Amino acid sequence: MEFPQWVVDRVLARQGCLHPHERLPARQTAFVVVDLQNYFTQPGYQGENAPARATFGAVNRLAQAVRAAGGLVVWIQTCADGADQFWSHHHAKMLTPERSARRLVELSRGHAGFELAPGLQAEPQDPRVVKRCYSALAPGSSDLDAVLTAHGITHVLIGGTVTNACCESTARDAMMMDYATVMVPDTLSAVTQDEHIACLNNWMLFFGDVLESGEVIERLQA
């Protein structure tokens, strides 16, 4: 990904180099794939983000490379069961009644919208983590931190959808919890390209690295 010169200049001034991770220790690295569920990727669902479907190939390639190098692939799935209670402000004030009701149904654990989208190559050994709100690492949202800790993970790669909501929220919290965190742009998608790019520019300025999947694969050190 090409960054504007003003982003490059500020990153260089802050950390002395554009990309701080010359090598990624594969056995301590997890590829965390956020919300590539039917609800967020497939036609007919309220949360459809059509550009997400174009990322599936890159997601599958990176997932296979991480596994082959000895790393971990984690699939995150949002579940809305009970969200009108535990996330009441969001459902009551930030969604219309119609959108709230539909989200509760289409993201319920028993609905097809909850399932991972067809075409994704999840393996039986890959952990599945269910989250309750945008960030999988927000207090009480999921057990992602426990899963990463149990596997000795120190480096986190973020893919999924949407770039500037659940993916960015999870990535920011990972960085705050001292995981070395990398956003992987060709495995991410937003509703518009402008939102996608703006999010990644801001991430690069303050939070962590941005590397395409091919660059990540080159850096994986088995």
HELIX and SHEET records of a PDB file:
HELIX    1   1 GLN A    5  GLN A   15  1                                  11    
HELIX    2   2 ALA A   26  GLN A   28  5                                   3    
HELIX    3   3 ASN A   38  THR A   41  1                                   4    
HELIX    4   4 ALA A   50  THR A   55  5                                   6    
HELIX    5   5 PHE A   56  ALA A   68  1                                  13    
HELIX    6   6 ALA A   83  PHE A   86  1                                   4    
HELIX    7   7 SER A   88  LYS A   93  1                                   6    
HELIX    8   8 PRO A   97  GLU A  106  1                                  10    
HELIX    9   9 ALA A  112  PHE A  114  5                                   3    
HELIX   10  10 LEU A  144  ALA A  150  1                                   7    
HELIX   11  11 THR A  163  CYS A  167  3                                   5    
HELIX   12  12 GLU A  168  MET A  176  1                                   9    
HELIX   13  13 GLN A  193  PHE A  206  1                                  14    
HELIX   14  14 SER A  213  ARG A  219  1                                   7    
SHEET    1   A 2 LEU A  24  PRO A  25  0                                        
SHEET    2   A 2 LEU A 220  GLN A 221  1                                        
SHEET    1   B 6 ARG A 128  LYS A 131  0                                        
SHEET    2   B 6 LEU A  72  THR A  78  1                                        
SHEET    3   B 6 THR A  29  VAL A  34  1                                        
SHEET    4   B 6 HIS A 155  THR A 161  1                                        
SHEET    5   B 6 ALA A 180  SER A 189  1                                        
SHEET    6   B 6 ASP A 209  VAL A 210  1                                        
END                                                                             
